[in-house]
Amino acid sequence: MRIGPRSLRARITASIALLVMVVVALTGLIIAVRIDHRDRTDLDNQLSSRAAKLRGDVSKLLNQGDGHPGDEYGGLLVGSQSLVRLIHDGQVDARGDQPTVDLPIPAADGYVTLEVGDQTWRSLTQTLADGNRLQVLQDLGPVEERLTANAQLVTVIAIASTAAAGSGVWLVITVLLSPLQRLRAGAAGIRSMDEGQRLPAESGTREVADLSAALNDMLAQLQTSTQSTRRFTADAGHELRTPLTTLGVNLETLYRNPELSADQRQQILTATLAEHTRITALLEGLQTLARGDAGALPARTNVDITDLLEESVRRARHRYPATTFRLTVDHMRPPTLAGWQAGLRTAIDNLLDNAALHGRPQGRVDVMLHRDNHQAFLTIDDDGP
């Protein structure tokens, strides 16, 4: 089963909630461990203090019995969860809370933790001046219960903090992403037939405002590109109509008049070839437009404007023999132009065709090329109304 992409809001919420849970849990764990360490250190200090009080007169405590109401030895009585043992000649005398299982005789002096049945005891053993050994013990049950309670409290706080952080972040992200939701809704409402439609402008958040402006600029560029494509296609259809009509007339003339002389046939074939060349150039323009949309425009080359213009005028004279084309070029040759030669030729041919078609019958077309400083100017003027 393939899972779809998760929303940005869900990812941010999950990430922050996980971070909060980890931070709270680690912080609580450190605090709980520190509290447990302090409790155990305090317990060891209590054992050391009790041992110091007992070293002077252990026999007094052992002789007074467990029911003695005094508490001058640190609470070593029944119910105090404490125990004192005097080990001498292999015998053990004990006072205080007795564990359910017999305690082993300590092997060495110092602090040690004893696991006895289901109880855990903390023990301090010292050797007295007379060679006997004193062992003071305290039940670790309350300390371990406190550690367990603290761990449970940390778990509850971590879960509650995670839930609160997740809910808060979800609400905040919902508010912060509302401008993006509006942009998405606006983009979804744009249709190809409505080229002038734009996304709503945003001013609350700079990043969202920049995104909105960038998307609107992209839509404007797409609109301009679409309009250019439509305009070029319409112009191409208009321009193709004339040469195709001329081709049809020439072919029909050759077909219906087999008695034409060789010179007449040659003139018709030359005109037909010129129109074919013009159609080919227009089709190449369409292909170039498609390559331009794909980012593959042809490289620019240095084009001699004078040579290109003389060639275009010569072809125009063949296409329109009844029209007089007069070419005037400054005696100072204009510089070359970096551009697309085939495209420039098509543009000049279109201008010459329009001048011949819209001028007077058997009229005149003046073609002038001159230079002003480092710029070349082309003027095509017909004598039409």
LINSUL-V833063 format. One record per helix or strand. SS is the DSSP state (A for helix, B for strand). FROM is the first residue (numbers start at 1). LEN is the number of residues. If there is no record, write none. Layout:
# LINSUL-V833063
ss: [SS:SS]
from: [FROM:FROM]
len: [LEN:LEN]
This chain:
# LINSUL-V833063
ss: [A:A:B:B:B:B:B:A:A:A:A:B:A:B:B:A:B:B]
from: [8:58:82:91:110:119:133:141:178:206:262:301:305:324:337:341:364:375]
len: [48:7:7:6:7:9:7:36:11:51:32:3:15:6:3:18:9:8]
